[in-house]
Amino acid sequence: MKKKKVAILMSGGVDSSTAAYLLVKFGYEVVGVTLKLWECDSLTETQKQLCCSPRDVYDAKTVCSQLGISHYVLDFSREFEEYIIKNFCEKYISGFTPNPCVWCNKKIKFDLVYNRLKDLFNIDYIATGHYARIVQYEGKNFVCKAKDEIKDQSYFLCSIPKNILPYIMFPLGELTKNEVREIAVKADLKVAKKRESFDICFIPDNNYGKFIVSRGYNVGKGKIIDYHTGEFLGYHKGYFFYTIGQRKNLGIKGLRTRMYVVKIEPKNNVIYVGTEKELFSTELMILEPNLYEEDIKKINSLDIYCKIRYKSSLVKCKIERFDRDRLKILFEQPVKAVTKGQYAVVYDNFGRILVSGEIC
């Protein structure tokens, strides 16, 4: 019987390398693929830490050589610039705090790359080193939480088109991070002890505002206003340097109580600050929802829980259809710092993602 062919996306890190090792061990015909997302002819020291840098490509190629599988580099830098970088900057300029990892998985890895790999290699599956699972229930496929709750990355996979789910493999879904490290060490993979990568791969120093300025966007300083009293409190360095719920580095002196960013007004370059109490909401709206389960009544018949950002806790909720393109999520208890541009992801008791969408 002919082996099933799997293309594994390899970043040069321990997770994707171990995933490749496991696929070979499981008997698949495996092809290693690294995505070139940046022009890498001349890199600064900071840029050398970017995802899929020349060093990462070398590490991925070395691991593929160890495993006896082919390795290819595909250039998606133009698509990454158009769909991820440009969109990221424009969202920030619009007053949103976007999540480019969700977009990248939806548009780049599990759309453009998947279709390119099908054409090039006639693959049966695409695989990554994400900590997540694909599960089937009542004939439908769902993205589901990983065994390792701490490392679970299902949140970032919440918008993958459901028609692609049958062709995706997450070999690490049933493993913990410690188990993955142990497997890599025992297999003597060259990257077994390589350090973790950054949350947002194209901003290694985590300074979003500086990155946006470097891309030619700048609005200059603006006013900081007390949300309650309308009092002028000082100046900020540009509203896109801030996000909802931020308390540190506001540059306001002499405050008698802790103040947080509670509203951003891009049109007038104004930031409003208020008390922690003003950060809590009992509902939110999501735009163009991704419905793995389309029956809203069926979803609401279950115990469902919403996460409003990657590291936030799950809160019990219900869903209402607001109009054709939007859903309203109602929380059983108030949630803190609902932020436009982040994703609201609704899970059931079994860790399956039922609904997701960008907070608007």
BALOBA-1460 file (C-alpha; in Angstrom, 3 decimals):
// residues 360
<rec num="1" residu="m" x="0.000" y="0.000" z="0.000"/>
<rec num="2" residu="k" x="1.299" y="3.409" z="-0.943"/>
<rec num="3" residu="k" x="2.327" y="5.586" z="1.988"/>
<rec num="4" residu="k" x="0.332" y="8.726" z="2.692"/>
<rec num="5" residu="k" x="2.377" y="11.853" z="1.973"/>
<rec num="6" residu="v" x="2.619" y="14.600" z="4.594"/>
<rec num="7" residu="a" x="4.260" y="18.018" z="4.268"/>
<rec num="8" residu="i" x="5.435" y="19.242" z="7.672"/>
<rec num="9" residu="l" x="5.999" y="22.979" z="8.099"/>
<rec num="10" residu="m" x="9.320" y="23.358" z="9.902"/>
<rec num="11" residu="s" x="10.419" y="26.545" z="11.640"/>
<rec num="12" residu="g" x="13.744" y="25.101" z="12.752"/>
<rec num="13" residu="g" x="12.529" y="24.733" z="16.349"/>
<rec num="14" residu="v" x="12.163" y="21.716" z="18.579"/>
<rec num="15" residu="d" x="8.379" y="21.399" z="18.189"/>
<rec num="16" residu="s" x="8.136" y="21.176" z="14.412"/>
<rec num="17" residu="s" x="11.316" y="19.069" z="14.279"/>
<rec num="18" residu="t" x="9.887" y="16.564" z="16.752"/>
<rec num="19" residu="a" x="6.612" y="16.538" z="14.833"/>
<rec num="20" residu="a" x="8.574" y="15.639" z="11.675"/>
<rec num="21" residu="y" x="10.405" y="12.868" z="13.560"/>
<rec num="22" residu="l" x="7.103" y="11.401" z="14.782"/>
<rec num="23" residu="l" x="5.563" y="11.436" z="11.314"/>
<rec num="24" residu="v" x="8.536" y="9.502" z="9.941"/>
<rec num="25" residu="k" x="8.273" y="7.088" z="12.861"/>
<rec num="26" residu="f" x="4.548" y="6.605" z="12.163"/>
<rec num="27" residu="g" x="5.372" y="5.482" z="8.619"/>
<rec num="28" residu="y" x="4.334" y="8.467" z="6.510"/>
<rec num="29" residu="e" x="6.194" y="9.747" z="3.471"/>
<rec num="30" residu="v" x="7.343" y="13.085" z="4.866"/>
<rec num="31" residu="v" x="8.494" y="16.280" z="3.180"/>
<rec num="32" residu="g" x="9.969" y="19.094" z="5.276"/>
<rec num="33" residu="v" x="9.028" y="22.638" z="4.275"/>
<rec num="34" residu="t" x="10.279" y="25.940" z="5.686"/>
<rec num="35" residu="l" x="8.561" y="29.185" z="4.763"/>
<rec num="36" residu="k" x="10.620" y="32.214" z="3.827"/>
<rec num="37" residu="l" x="8.605" y="35.141" z="5.134"/>
<rec num="38" residu="w" x="11.268" y="37.863" z="5.011"/>
<rec num="39" residu="e" x="13.949" y="39.161" z="2.696"/>
<rec num="40" residu="c" x="17.001" y="37.833" z="4.515"/>
<rec num="41" residu="d" x="19.985" y="39.042" z="2.474"/>
<rec num="42" residu="s" x="21.045" y="41.562" z="5.133"/>
<rec num="43" residu="l" x="19.781" y="41.227" z="8.712"/>
<rec num="44" residu="t" x="20.453" y="43.247" z="11.858"/>
<rec num="45" residu="e" x="21.126" y="41.438" z="15.135"/>
<rec num="46" residu="t" x="17.480" y="41.911" z="16.133"/>
<rec num="47" residu="q" x="16.207" y="40.693" z="12.769"/>
<rec num="48" residu="k" x="18.324" y="37.549" z="13.067"/>
<rec num="49" residu="q" x="15.829" y="36.488" z="15.731"/>
<rec num="50" residu="l" x="12.915" y="36.647" z="13.294"/>
<rec num="51" residu="c" x="10.998" y="33.470" z="12.565"/>
<rec num="52" residu="c" x="12.530" y="31.409" z="9.744"/>
<rec num="53" residu="s" x="15.782" y="33.352" z="9.718"/>
<rec num="54" residu="p" x="18.712" y="31.826" z="7.783"/>
<rec num="55" residu="r" x="19.764" y="30.075" z="11.008"/>
<rec num="56" residu="d" x="16.289" y="28.542" z="11.382"/>
<rec num="57" residu="v" x="16.333" y="27.366" z="7.767"/>
<rec num="58" residu="y" x="19.712" y="25.751" z="8.379"/>
<rec num="59" residu="d" x="18.424" y="24.019" z="11.533"/>
<rec num="60" residu="a" x="15.353" y="22.689" z="9.723"/>
<rec num="61" residu="k" x="17.484" y="21.413" z="6.846"/>
<rec num="62" residu="t" x="19.863" y="19.742" z="9.318"/>
<rec num="63" residu="v" x="17.005" y="17.931" z="11.059"/>
<rec num="64" residu="c" x="15.579" y="16.784" z="7.719"/>
<rec num="65" residu="s" x="18.990" y="15.418" z="6.824"/>
<rec num="66" residu="q" x="19.039" y="13.523" z="10.137"/>
<rec num="67" residu="l" x="15.615" y="12.056" z="9.382"/>
<rec num="68" residu="g" x="16.450" y="11.183" z="5.791"/>
<rec num="69" residu="i" x="13.681" y="13.329" z="4.290"/>
<rec num="70" residu="s" x="13.669" y="16.074" z="1.676"/>
<rec num="71" residu="h" x="13.640" y="19.716" z="2.709"/>
<rec num="72" residu="y" x="12.370" y="22.657" z="0.698"/>
<rec num="73" residu="v" x="12.168" y="26.406" z="1.282"/>
<rec num="74" residu="l" x="9.120" y="28.161" z="-0.151"/>
<rec num="75" residu="d" x="9.132" y="31.943" z="-0.544"/>
<rec num="76" residu="f" x="5.917" y="33.482" z="0.810"/>
<rec num="77" residu="s" x="7.453" y="36.836" z="1.742"/>
<rec num="78" residu="r" x="5.252" y="38.763" z="-0.699"/>
<rec num="79" residu="e" x="2.075" y="37.139" z="0.615"/>
<rec num="80" residu="f" x="3.193" y="37.602" z="4.227"/>
<rec num="81" residu="e" x="3.809" y="41.295" z="3.593"/>
<rec num="82" residu="e" x="0.444" y="41.769" z="1.895"/>
<rec num="83" residu="y" x="-1.840" y="39.737" z="4.157"/>
<rec num="84" residu="i" x="-0.088" y="39.908" z="7.534"/>
<rec num="85" residu="i" x="2.313" y="42.843" z="7.922"/>
<rec num="86" residu="k" x="0.271" y="45.438" z="6.065"/>
<rec num="87" residu="n" x="-2.957" y="44.320" z="7.718"/>
<rec num="88" residu="f" x="-1.288" y="44.320" z="11.154"/>
<rec num="89" residu="c" x="-0.169" y="47.943" z="10.802"/>
<rec num="90" residu="e" x="-3.467" y="49.137" z="9.373"/>
<rec num="91" residu="k" x="-5.428" y="47.474" z="12.175"/>
<rec num="92" residu="y" x="-3.289" y="49.176" z="14.807"/>
<rec num="93" residu="i" x="-3.711" y="52.510" z="13.060"/>
<rec num="94" residu="s" x="-7.485" y="51.904" z="13.170"/>
<rec num="95" residu="g" x="-7.382" y="51.511" z="16.957"/>
<rec num="96" residu="f" x="-7.441" y="47.713" z="17.045"/>
<rec num="97" residu="t" x="-4.994" y="45.364" z="18.785"/>
<rec num="98" residu="p" x="-4.770" y="42.625" z="16.150"/>
<rec num="99" residu="n" x="-3.718" y="38.992" z="16.355"/>
<rec num="100" residu="p" x="-1.601" y="38.254" z="13.258"/>
<rec num="101" residu="c" x="-0.939" y="34.630" z="14.298"/>
<rec num="102" residu="v" x="-4.620" y="33.827" z="13.735"/>
<rec num="103" residu="w" x="-4.513" y="35.441" z="10.280"/>
<rec num="104" residu="c" x="-1.286" y="33.667" z="9.348"/>
<rec num="105" residu="n" x="-2.715" y="30.256" z="10.162"/>
<rec num="106" residu="k" x="-5.940" y="30.995" z="8.315"/>
<rec num="107" residu="k" x="-4.632" y="32.700" z="5.183"/>
<rec num="108" residu="i" x="-0.983" y="31.696" z="4.801"/>
<rec num="109" residu="k" x="-0.324" y="28.240" z="6.270"/>
<rec num="110" residu="f" x="-3.681" y="26.532" z="5.853"/>
<rec num="111" residu="d" x="-4.771" y="28.212" z="2.655"/>
<rec num="112" residu="l" x="-2.075" y="29.528" z="0.329"/>
<rec num="113" residu="v" x="0.716" y="27.211" z="1.523"/>
<rec num="114" residu="y" x="-1.528" y="24.152" z="1.717"/>
<rec num="115" residu="n" x="-2.752" y="24.653" z="-1.853"/>
<rec num="116" residu="r" x="0.784" y="25.298" z="-3.131"/>
<rec num="117" residu="l" x="1.996" y="22.080" z="-1.483"/>
<rec num="118" residu="k" x="-0.859" y="20.108" z="-3.006"/>
<rec num="119" residu="d" x="0.159" y="21.345" z="-6.441"/>
<rec num="120" residu="l" x="3.899" y="20.781" z="-5.903"/>
<rec num="121" residu="f" x="3.967" y="17.467" z="-4.055"/>
<rec num="122" residu="n" x="0.465" y="16.013" z="-4.309"/>
<rec num="123" residu="i" x="0.319" y="15.761" z="-0.510"/>
<rec num="124" residu="d" x="-2.409" y="13.993" z="1.447"/>
<rec num="125" residu="y" x="-1.902" y="16.065" z="4.596"/>
<rec num="126" residu="i" x="-0.240" y="19.203" z="5.899"/>
<rec num="127" residu="a" x="1.225" y="19.078" z="9.415"/>
<rec num="128" residu="t" x="2.678" y="21.565" z="11.897"/>
<rec num="129" residu="g" x="4.207" y="21.498" z="15.362"/>
<rec num="130" residu="h" x="1.238" y="23.242" z="16.992"/>
<rec num="131" residu="y" x="-0.067" y="21.967" z="20.294"/>
<rec num="132" residu="a" x="-3.647" y="21.251" z="19.232"/>
<rec num="133" residu="r" x="-5.813" y="18.429" z="17.921"/>
<rec num="134" residu="i" x="-8.327" y="17.797" z="15.150"/>
<rec num="135" residu="v" x="-11.253" y="15.723" z="16.427"/>
<rec num="136" residu="q" x="-14.367" y="14.392" z="14.736"/>
<rec num="137" residu="y" x="-17.822" y="14.439" z="16.291"/>
<rec num="138" residu="e" x="-21.123" y="13.567" z="14.611"/>
<rec num="139" residu="g" x="-19.404" y="13.567" z="11.229"/>
<rec num="140" residu="k" x="-17.912" y="17.056" z="11.677"/>
<rec num="141" residu="n" x="-14.300" y="18.053" z="12.251"/>
<rec num="142" residu="f" x="-13.298" y="20.477" z="14.986"/>
<rec num="143" residu="v" x="-10.119" y="22.168" z="16.170"/>
<rec num="144" residu="c" x="-9.655" y="21.000" z="19.748"/>
<rec num="145" residu="k" x="-7.431" y="21.812" z="22.704"/>
<rec num="146" residu="a" x="-4.162" y="19.919" z="23.130"/>
<rec num="147" residu="k" x="-3.385" y="17.544" z="25.968"/>
<rec num="148" residu="d" x="-0.947" y="20.115" z="27.360"/>
<rec num="149" residu="e" x="-3.256" y="22.879" z="28.654"/>
<rec num="150" residu="i" x="-0.308" y="25.220" z="29.292"/>
<rec num="151" residu="k" x="1.079" y="24.962" z="25.758"/>
<rec num="152" residu="d" x="-2.292" y="24.625" z="24.012"/>
<rec num="153" residu="q" x="-2.329" y="26.710" z="20.804"/>
<rec num="154" residu="s" x="-5.841" y="25.954" z="19.572"/>
<rec num="155" residu="y" x="-6.751" y="29.634" z="20.084"/>
<rec num="156" residu="f" x="-4.422" y="30.618" z="17.214"/>
<rec num="157" residu="l" x="-6.015" y="28.002" z="14.948"/>
<rec num="158" residu="c" x="-9.595" y="29.134" z="15.541"/>
<rec num="159" residu="s" x="-10.185" y="30.516" z="12.037"/>
<rec num="160" residu="i" x="-8.883" y="27.684" z="9.880"/>
<rec num="161" residu="p" x="-11.529" y="26.937" z="7.219"/>
<rec num="162" residu="k" x="-13.411" y="23.807" z="8.235"/>
<rec num="163" residu="n" x="-13.099" y="22.240" z="4.780"/>
<rec num="164" residu="i" x="-9.319" y="22.001" z="5.350"/>
<rec num="165" residu="l" x="-9.521" y="20.280" z="8.770"/>
<rec num="166" residu="p" x="-9.630" y="16.683" z="7.407"/>
<rec num="167" residu="y" x="-6.235" y="17.285" z="5.768"/>
<rec num="168" residu="i" x="-4.396" y="18.687" z="8.792"/>
<rec num="169" residu="m" x="-2.238" y="16.775" z="11.264"/>
<rec num="170" residu="f" x="-0.954" y="18.001" z="14.640"/>
<rec num="171" residu="p" x="1.423" y="15.237" z="15.818"/>
<rec num="172" residu="l" x="2.081" y="16.971" z="19.171"/>
<rec num="173" residu="g" x="-1.568" y="17.266" z="20.188"/>
<rec num="174" residu="e" x="-1.455" y="14.342" z="22.604"/>
<rec num="175" residu="l" x="1.924" y="15.267" z="24.114"/>
<rec num="176" residu="t" x="3.175" y="17.691" z="26.738"/>
<rec num="177" residu="k" x="6.063" y="20.057" z="26.084"/>
<rec num="178" residu="n" x="8.280" y="18.044" z="28.449"/>
<rec num="179" residu="e" x="7.461" y="14.859" z="26.545"/>
<rec num="180" residu="v" x="8.334" y="16.572" z="23.262"/>
<rec num="181" residu="r" x="11.705" y="17.678" z="24.661"/>
<rec num="182" residu="e" x="12.393" y="14.142" z="25.882"/>
<rec num="183" residu="i" x="11.561" y="12.666" z="22.477"/>
<rec num="184" residu="a" x="13.831" y="15.194" z="20.755"/>
<rec num="185" residu="v" x="16.716" y="14.409" z="23.121"/>
<rec num="186" residu="k" x="16.330" y="10.634" z="22.737"/>
<rec num="187" residu="a" x="16.171" y="11.005" z="18.959"/>
<rec num="188" residu="d" x="19.321" y="13.168" z="19.144"/>
<rec num="189" residu="l" x="17.697" y="15.924" z="17.098"/>
<rec num="190" residu="k" x="20.160" y="18.803" z="16.667"/>
<rec num="191" residu="v" x="17.579" y="21.333" z="17.906"/>
<rec num="192" residu="a" x="16.518" y="19.368" z="20.998"/>
<rec num="193" residu="k" x="17.653" y="22.121" z="23.385"/>
<rec num="194" residu="k" x="16.919" y="25.137" z="21.210"/>
<rec num="195" residu="r" x="15.172" y="27.991" z="23.039"/>
<rec num="196" residu="e" x="11.527" y="28.970" z="22.535"/>
<rec num="197" residu="s" x="10.490" y="31.313" z="19.724"/>
<rec num="198" residu="f" x="8.671" y="34.644" z="20.138"/>
<rec num="199" residu="d" x="4.884" y="35.064" z="20.266"/>
<rec num="200" residu="i" x="4.788" y="37.364" z="17.241"/>
<rec num="201" residu="c" x="7.508" y="36.133" z="14.944"/>
<rec num="202" residu="f" x="8.158" y="39.380" z="13.061"/>
<rec num="203" residu="i" x="8.537" y="41.596" z="16.165"/>
<rec num="204" residu="p" x="11.301" y="39.912" z="18.218"/>
<rec num="205" residu="d" x="11.702" y="42.826" z="20.668"/>
<rec num="206" residu="n" x="7.919" y="42.885" z="21.324"/>
<rec num="207" residu="n" x="7.729" y="46.650" z="20.645"/>
<rec num="208" residu="y" x="4.696" y="46.903" z="18.363"/>
<rec num="209" residu="g" x="4.634" y="50.697" z="18.295"/>
<rec num="210" residu="k" x="8.256" y="50.963" z="17.204"/>
<rec num="211" residu="f" x="7.651" y="48.381" z="14.486"/>
<rec num="212" residu="i" x="4.658" y="50.294" z="13.127"/>
<rec num="213" residu="v" x="6.687" y="53.524" z="13.036"/>
<rec num="214" residu="s" x="9.446" y="51.654" z="11.180"/>
<rec num="215" residu="r" x="6.882" y="50.784" z="8.507"/>
<rec num="216" residu="g" x="6.193" y="54.466" z="7.818"/>
<rec num="217" residu="y" x="3.219" y="55.065" z="10.106"/>
<rec num="218" residu="n" x="3.325" y="57.854" z="12.677"/>
<rec num="219" residu="v" x="0.675" y="60.072" z="14.276"/>
<rec num="220" residu="g" x="2.685" y="61.952" z="16.891"/>
<rec num="221" residu="k" x="1.748" y="62.656" z="20.467"/>
<rec num="222" residu="g" x="-1.839" y="63.145" z="21.607"/>
<rec num="223" residu="k" x="-3.919" y="63.794" z="24.703"/>
<rec num="224" residu="i" x="-4.635" y="61.465" z="27.610"/>
<rec num="225" residu="i" x="-8.089" y="62.197" z="29.041"/>
<rec num="226" residu="d" x="-9.822" y="61.010" z="32.216"/>
<rec num="227" residu="y" x="-12.745" y="58.905" z="30.980"/>
<rec num="228" residu="h" x="-15.031" y="60.067" z="33.811"/>
<rec num="229" residu="t" x="-14.231" y="63.717" z="34.271"/>
<rec num="230" residu="g" x="-12.892" y="64.701" z="30.861"/>
<rec num="231" residu="e" x="-9.833" y="66.147" z="32.590"/>
<rec num="232" residu="f" x="-6.632" y="66.461" z="30.572"/>
<rec num="233" residu="l" x="-3.965" y="64.328" z="32.274"/>
<rec num="234" residu="g" x="-0.987" y="64.521" z="29.936"/>
<rec num="235" residu="y" x="0.314" y="63.482" z="26.537"/>
<rec num="236" residu="h" x="0.926" y="60.057" z="25.008"/>
<rec num="237" residu="k" x="3.462" y="59.275" z="22.276"/>
<rec num="238" residu="g" x="0.955" y="57.937" z="19.737"/>
<rec num="239" residu="y" x="-2.233" y="55.951" z="20.397"/>
<rec num="240" residu="f" x="-1.010" y="52.798" z="18.634"/>
<rec num="241" residu="f" x="1.650" y="52.370" z="21.330"/>
<rec num="242" residu="y" x="-1.167" y="51.476" z="23.747"/>
<rec num="243" residu="t" x="-3.852" y="48.840" z="24.172"/>
<rec num="244" residu="i" x="-7.001" y="48.386" z="26.223"/>
<rec num="245" residu="g" x="-6.214" y="47.436" z="29.818"/>
<rec num="246" residu="q" x="-2.670" y="48.829" z="29.748"/>
<rec num="247" residu="r" x="-1.534" y="50.353" z="33.052"/>
<rec num="248" residu="k" x="2.247" y="50.660" z="32.770"/>
<rec num="249" residu="n" x="4.179" y="53.291" z="30.818"/>
<rec num="250" residu="l" x="1.292" y="55.739" z="30.508"/>
<rec num="251" residu="g" x="3.554" y="58.667" z="31.404"/>
<rec num="252" residu="i" x="1.032" y="60.258" z="33.771"/>
<rec num="253" residu="k" x="2.367" y="61.648" z="37.043"/>
<rec num="254" residu="g" x="0.587" y="62.436" z="40.301"/>
<rec num="255" residu="l" x="-2.320" y="59.976" z="39.975"/>
<rec num="256" residu="r" x="-4.038" y="59.066" z="43.239"/>
<rec num="257" residu="t" x="-5.325" y="55.742" z="41.948"/>
<rec num="258" residu="r" x="-4.327" y="53.166" z="39.341"/>
<rec num="259" residu="m" x="-5.502" y="54.100" z="35.891"/>
<rec num="260" residu="y" x="-5.867" y="51.931" z="32.822"/>
<rec num="261" residu="v" x="-6.438" y="52.540" z="29.123"/>
<rec num="262" residu="v" x="-10.201" y="52.067" z="28.702"/>
<rec num="263" residu="k" x="-10.801" y="53.627" z="25.281"/>
<rec num="264" residu="i" x="-8.725" y="54.526" z="22.228"/>
<rec num="265" residu="e" x="-9.963" y="57.167" z="19.794"/>
<rec num="266" residu="p" x="-7.791" y="57.019" z="16.643"/>
<rec num="267" residu="k" x="-9.609" y="59.801" z="14.789"/>
<rec num="268" residu="n" x="-8.560" y="62.414" z="17.352"/>
<rec num="269" residu="n" x="-5.416" y="60.632" z="18.586"/>
<rec num="270" residu="v" x="-6.857" y="60.518" z="22.120"/>
<rec num="271" residu="i" x="-6.488" y="57.888" z="24.831"/>
<rec num="272" residu="y" x="-8.986" y="57.688" z="27.665"/>
<rec num="273" residu="v" x="-7.982" y="56.221" z="31.016"/>
<rec num="274" residu="g" x="-10.166" y="55.073" z="33.883"/>
<rec num="275" residu="t" x="-10.331" y="52.757" z="36.860"/>
<rec num="276" residu="e" x="-10.083" y="48.977" z="36.692"/>
<rec num="277" residu="k" x="-13.837" y="48.719" z="37.219"/>
<rec num="278" residu="e" x="-14.408" y="50.382" z="33.847"/>
<rec num="279" residu="l" x="-12.527" y="47.641" z="32.029"/>
<rec num="280" residu="f" x="-15.199" y="44.997" z="32.676"/>
<rec num="281" residu="s" x="-17.843" y="44.042" z="30.101"/>
<rec num="282" residu="t" x="-20.730" y="41.571" z="30.033"/>
<rec num="283" residu="e" x="-20.910" y="41.189" z="26.254"/>
<rec num="284" residu="l" x="-19.010" y="41.672" z="23.011"/>
<rec num="285" residu="m" x="-19.550" y="41.449" z="19.271"/>
<rec num="286" residu="i" x="-17.595" y="39.332" z="16.789"/>
<rec num="287" residu="l" x="-17.363" y="40.030" z="13.076"/>
<rec num="288" residu="e" x="-17.674" y="37.402" z="10.309"/>
<rec num="289" residu="p" x="-17.768" y="34.456" z="12.735"/>
<rec num="290" residu="n" x="-16.167" y="31.140" z="11.908"/>
<rec num="291" residu="l" x="-18.773" y="28.508" z="12.812"/>
<rec num="292" residu="y" x="-17.499" y="24.947" z="13.112"/>
<rec num="293" residu="e" x="-20.973" y="24.193" z="14.474"/>
<rec num="294" residu="e" x="-23.514" y="26.291" z="12.554"/>
<rec num="295" residu="d" x="-26.589" y="25.599" z="14.675"/>
<rec num="296" residu="i" x="-26.669" y="28.409" z="17.261"/>
<rec num="297" residu="k" x="-29.497" y="26.739" z="19.230"/>
<rec num="298" residu="k" x="-27.463" y="23.552" z="19.455"/>
<rec num="299" residu="i" x="-24.408" y="25.499" z="20.627"/>
<rec num="300" residu="n" x="-26.428" y="27.243" z="23.347"/>
<rec num="301" residu="s" x="-27.831" y="23.924" z="24.550"/>
<rec num="302" residu="l" x="-24.291" y="23.049" z="25.669"/>
<rec num="303" residu="d" x="-22.108" y="24.444" z="28.425"/>
<rec num="304" residu="i" x="-19.904" y="26.784" z="26.415"/>
<rec num="305" residu="y" x="-16.997" y="28.996" z="27.433"/>
<rec num="306" residu="c" x="-15.313" y="31.946" z="25.757"/>
<rec num="307" residu="k" x="-11.685" y="33.056" z="25.742"/>
<rec num="308" residu="i" x="-11.110" y="36.678" z="24.671"/>
<rec num="309" residu="r" x="-7.332" y="36.456" z="24.238"/>
<rec num="310" residu="y" x="-4.745" y="33.694" z="24.204"/>
<rec num="311" residu="k" x="-3.814" y="33.881" z="27.892"/>
<rec num="312" residu="s" x="-7.244" y="34.781" z="29.306"/>
<rec num="313" residu="s" x="-9.432" y="32.439" z="31.351"/>
<rec num="314" residu="l" x="-12.506" y="30.748" z="29.934"/>
<rec num="315" residu="v" x="-15.813" y="32.350" z="30.963"/>
<rec num="316" residu="k" x="-19.215" y="30.702" z="30.591"/>
<rec num="317" residu="c" x="-21.294" y="32.365" z="27.885"/>
<rec num="318" residu="k" x="-24.229" y="32.274" z="25.478"/>
<rec num="319" residu="i" x="-24.429" y="33.374" z="21.841"/>
<rec num="320" residu="e" x="-26.970" y="35.506" z="19.989"/>
<rec num="321" residu="r" x="-27.099" y="36.218" z="16.270"/>
<rec num="322" residu="f" x="-26.999" y="39.988" z="15.886"/>
<rec num="323" residu="d" x="-27.138" y="40.156" z="12.093"/>
<rec num="324" residu="r" x="-25.849" y="38.203" z="9.111"/>
<rec num="325" residu="d" x="-22.196" y="39.077" z="9.691"/>
<rec num="326" residu="r" x="-22.039" y="39.453" z="13.468"/>
<rec num="327" residu="l" x="-22.680" y="37.426" z="16.597"/>
<rec num="328" residu="k" x="-23.090" y="38.727" z="20.126"/>
<rec num="329" residu="i" x="-21.464" y="36.821" z="22.995"/>
<rec num="330" residu="l" x="-23.042" y="37.299" z="26.421"/>
<rec num="331" residu="f" x="-20.989" y="36.435" z="29.503"/>
<rec num="332" residu="e" x="-22.251" y="34.852" z="32.701"/>
<rec num="333" residu="q" x="-19.834" y="37.073" z="34.602"/>
<rec num="334" residu="p" x="-18.025" y="40.269" z="33.531"/>
<rec num="335" residu="v" x="-14.745" y="39.882" z="31.650"/>
<rec num="336" residu="k" x="-11.819" y="42.265" z="31.784"/>
<rec num="337" residu="a" x="-10.378" y="44.325" z="28.935"/>
<rec num="338" residu="v" x="-12.351" y="43.233" z="25.896"/>
<rec num="339" residu="t" x="-10.140" y="44.465" z="23.057"/>
<rec num="340" residu="k" x="-11.090" y="45.112" z="19.443"/>
<rec num="341" residu="g" x="-8.920" y="43.097" z="17.093"/>
<rec num="342" residu="q" x="-8.358" y="40.162" z="19.416"/>
<rec num="343" residu="y" x="-10.332" y="36.961" z="18.847"/>
<rec num="344" residu="a" x="-13.194" y="35.602" z="20.922"/>
<rec num="345" residu="v" x="-13.058" y="31.805" z="20.815"/>
<rec num="346" residu="v" x="-15.898" y="29.644" z="22.149"/>
<rec num="347" residu="y" x="-15.166" y="26.130" z="23.417"/>
<rec num="348" residu="d" x="-17.347" y="23.337" z="24.761"/>
<rec num="349" residu="n" x="-16.593" y="21.106" z="27.768"/>
<rec num="350" residu="f" x="-14.509" y="18.767" z="25.595"/>
<rec num="351" residu="g" x="-12.175" y="21.506" z="24.375"/>
<rec num="352" residu="r" x="-13.667" y="21.715" z="20.889"/>
<rec num="353" residu="i" x="-13.841" y="25.132" z="19.235"/>
<rec num="354" residu="l" x="-17.411" y="25.793" z="18.130"/>
<rec num="355" residu="v" x="-17.292" y="29.489" z="17.198"/>
<rec num="356" residu="s" x="-14.674" y="32.192" z="16.786"/>
<rec num="357" residu="g" x="-14.409" y="35.680" z="15.409"/>
<rec num="358" residu="e" x="-12.581" y="38.995" z="15.580"/>
<rec num="359" residu="i" x="-13.857" y="41.278" z="18.339"/>
<rec num="360" residu="c" x="-15.273" y="44.444" z="16.776"/>
